[in-house]
Amino acid sequence: MASGLLLGFDIGGTKSAAIVGDGEGNALAREEFRTAGPKDTVQRLIEAGLRLCGGERPAGCGIACGGPLSSREGLILSPPNLPGWDRVPVVQTVRDGIGVPAALENDANACAVAEWRWGLRCQVDDLVYLTCGTGQGAGIVLGGRLVRGKQDLAGEIGHVRLLPMGPVGYYKAGSVEGLTSGRALGELAKIRLQEPHEPSHLDRLPLDQVTGKEVGAAAVNGDPLAVRVVQEQAGHLGRACAILIDILNPQRISLGSTAQRLGSLLVDGVREAARQEALPAAFENCVIDKAVLGDEIQDLAALAIARDAAEATGH
C-alpha cells in the first residue's frame, strides 16, 4: 500500500494535467494547461506537480499518455495526437526532476487499473475498460493483472474492422474506432444527415460542425435523428463488446467518456447488441455498464500508476 501523496501526470493531445492524490483513490488537487512540445510540457508538469505537493515528497509519479509507447523503457513513441513526441524519455526526465519512482502507462490501461482498484474495489478478477473517447481503446485486467502485450499493444480493439467500409478510425475504414468512438458519433451523423431524414436540430449546423458532442447533446434532448445515430453506434459497440466477451470471458466491461454522457441511451443498446452476438453463458456473466469512476477516471488513472510505481520500489 502506497503511503503519502501520489503524483499523476495526464498527457493529452490538447491538454495535460498534474494531479495530486492519495493511495485510496482521492484526487486532492490538479493543475491543467495546454499541451506543447515534449520538453516544455514535461518540465511544466514537473513544476506544477512540485507546487501541488506543497513541499511534501510524493511516494511515486504515474504518467498516463496515449500510445504508442514503451512502458518498459519509459518512452513515448510518436503518438498520432502528439506530433513531435518521438522517443521522449519521460520517465527518466521525471525521475531526475522529482527524485521519486515513476512509471509510464497507456492511458486506456491506466484507466482500467484505476477502475479495477478504486472503482470496483478489486471485487472482479477480469475487467475490460473501453475508452469511448476521441479514439477507442481498451485496457484489460485479467486475473487481477494488467495485460500489456509484448509491445504495449494489447487491447487495441479500435483497429479491428467491423464493416467492409465506413467511417475511418485508427487508419482503417469500418473499424471499431471509426464506428464507436466519440468522433465516430459525429461521422455517423454526417452520413445520416445527407440521406432523407426526419427534421433534426442538427440540420441547423454546417455539416463540418456536426461533432459527437453535438450529436450526443441532441440525442439527450430527444432529437429523433440523433437518437437513431446513437442507437446505430450502440449496435456497433455492442458487437465489439461481444468480440471481447467471446475471447476474454470478462466479468465486466466498463464504458468511458461517451457512455458517461449518454447513459442508458447508449448503454442499453450496447447490452442488447452484445447479447445477440456473444456466447450466451459468457454474456450472462458479464456486466456492461458505465465506468464506476465516471468523469474522475482520467485523473485517477495517472494516480493508479503512481501507486504501482511507489509499491514496486517498496514505498
N, C-alpha and C positions, 0 to 999 in steps of 0.2 A: 504494500500500500504506500503510494507516494504521499509524503507529508509536506506541509508548507504550500507555498504558492506554485502554480504551474503557469507557464507562459506559452501561448499559442500564436502562431503566425498563419494567417489565411491569405494566400497569394492568388488573386484572380486576374482575369484578363482586363477588367475595368477598374476594380477596387481591390485594395489589400487592407488587412486589419491586423492589429496586435490586440491580443485578448489575454487578460489575467484571470485565473480562476483557481479553484481548489480541487483536491483529489476526489471530491464527492460529486463532481459534475455541476458545479455552480460557477457561472461566469460572473465575475465581480466588476470588471471594468474593461472598456475597449476603446481603441482609437483607430479611425479609418481614414484612408486617403486614396487618391487616385494612383493606380499603378503606373510606374515609369520604367526606365531601364533597370536592369538587374542590380547594378552596383548601387544606384541611388535608392531603389526600393528596399533592398535588404538592409542597407545602412539606416534608412528611416525606420524600418521595423524594429531594428535593434534599439535605436534611440527611444522610440515610443514604448517598447517593452520595458526598458530600464526605468523610464519615467513612471509607467503604470505600477511597477513593483515598489516604487517609493523607497528605494534603498535596500529592500529585502531581497536576498538571493533566491531566485526560483529553483525548485528541485529539478526541473527539466524544461526543455523547449520543444514543442512539436510544430512541424511545418506541414501544412496541407496545401497541395497545389495540383492542378490538372496535369495529366501526363501528356507525352511520355516522360518518364523519369526513372532514376535508379535509386530505390530505397537503400540498397546495399552500399552503393558508393556515395550516396547523399548528393546526387547530381540532378538538376533539372535539365531535360534534354529536348529543347526546342518545341514546347507545346504550341499548337497552332494558334491559341489565343494569347500567346506571349512571344511575339516576334522579337528576335534578338537575344532571347534567353537560351543560349546554346552552351550546354555543358557547364552550367552555373554551379559551382561548388558551395551550395547554400548551407549545407550542414557544417562544413568546416568553417565557413565565414561566421556563422552564428556561434559555434563553439569558441572561436578566437575572440569574438566580440563580447560575449557574455560570460564565458568560462563555465558553462554548465552542459550536462549531457543534452544532445539534440538529435532529432530524428526527422526524416522526411517521409511523407506518405501521399500516395494518390488520394485526391480529395474524396472520391467515392468510397475507397477503402477506409479512410479516416472516419467518414460519416457512419459506415457500418459498425466500426468499433465503438463509436460513441453511442449509437442506437442500441447495440447489444449490451454494453456495460451499464450505461446510465438510463437509457430509455426503458429497456426490458429487464434491467437488473440481473442480467446473466441467467434469466429464467428459461431461455431457449438455448439449445445447442447449435441449431442450424438456421441461419438468417441470411436473406439477400436484401440489400438496400439498393433501390433504384433511384437515381438522382432526379429524373424527370425535370431537369432544368433546361438551360440553353442547349446542352447536349444530353445524351442518355448513356449513362454508365452504371455499372453495378459493383457494389462492394459485397464480398461473400465471406461469411463466417461459418465454418463447418467444424463441428465438434468443439466449439468454443475457441477456435483458432482462425485467424485471418488467413485467407487464401490469396497469395500474390501471383503465383506462377513464376517460371524461370526468369522472365523479363519484365515482371510487374505488369503483365498484360492480362491476367485473369480477370474475368468479369466484363470484358468489352462486348457486352450484348448489343450495344448500339451498332456494331459493324455487321451484324447478322442481317442477311437480306430476307425480308418477309414477302415482298412482291417483286415481280419482274421489273416493274417501273413504278415511279412515284417520286415524291419529294426527296431531295438529296440530303443525306446526313452521313457524317463520317466518311466522306468521299464516295458514297455509294448510293445510287438511286434505289428507292424502295426499301431502304434499310430500316432497322428498328429505330435508330436515331432519327432518320428522316420522317418517320411516321408517328413517333411517340414523344419527342422532346417538346419543351416549351416553344421553341422556334417552329417546330412542325405544326403546332396548332394553328399558327398564322398561315403557314404554307398550305395546309389543307383547306383553310377557309378561302384563300385566294382562288383555289381551283373551283370550289363550290360557288363562289360569287360570280364566276364567269360562265356558269351554267344557268339555265332557267331556274329561278328560285322564288320563294315567298319573300315579301318585303322584309328587310332587315335593317337594324340600326347600323350595321357595318357598311351598308350601301352609301352612307354619308361620307365615308372615308375614302381618300385616294387609295388605290389598290396597294401601293408601296408602303402605306401607313397601317395596313392591317397586320397587327402583330399578335402573338399568342396572348399577351396581356390584354389587348383589346377584345379578342375573341372570348377569353375567359370571363372578363367583366360583363360582356353582353350576355353570355350564357347564364351567369348568376342572376341577371336581371330578366331572364325568361325569353330572350330573343330566340325565335324558333330556329333560324339557320345556325346560329352559334351553338345552340343545344345539340342540333344534329351533328355538327362538326365535332363537338366534344364526345358524343356517343360513338362517332366513327373512330376517333382516336382511342377511346376506351376499348373498342374491339381489337385494334392493333396491339395495344398494350397488354390486354388480356392474353392474346396469343403468344406474345413474348414471355409473359409470366408462365404460360403453360410449358414452354420450352424449358424454362428454368426449373419448374416443378418436376417435369419428367426426367431431367438429367440429374438434379441435385436432391430432390425429395426434401426441401427445407420445411421447417415448422412455420416459418413466417416470411412474407415478403413485405417490407416496409417501403412506402412510396413517398418521395420527397416533393419538393417545390410545387409543381403544378397541382398535384393531388392535395396539397395543403390548402391551396386557394379554392379549388373546385369541390372538394369533399365528395359527397355521395353522387353528385352529378357525373363524376368521372369514375369513382371507385366502384360503384355498383355495377357499371358496365364492364369494368375490368374483371371483376369477380365472375360475372356471368360468362364472358368470353373464355376465361381460363377454365371454368367448369366444363364448358362444351368441348374443350380441346385436350385437357390434361387427363392423365390416368386417374380414374375416379378415387381410388384409395389415397393416392398422393394428394389430390386436390382437397379431399375432405379433411386431411390432417395438416393443411397449410392455411394459415390466416393471411389474408391480403388486406392491408389497411394503410392508412396514412401513417407516416413515421410518428412514433410516440413523442419524440423530442420536438416536433413541429419546426417552427422557424428558428429555434435556438440551435439546431443541429450543426450549422456551419461553424459557429463559434466553438461549440463543444467538441467538434471533430478534431480541431487542432489541439485542444486541451487533452483529449484522449490519447493522442500520440505523444504529447509531452509526458503524460503519466507513464506510458510504456517506456519512454526514453529514461525517465528517472528510475523506474523499477529495474531496468536492465543493468543499471550500474549500482543498485543497492541503496538508492536514496529514498 
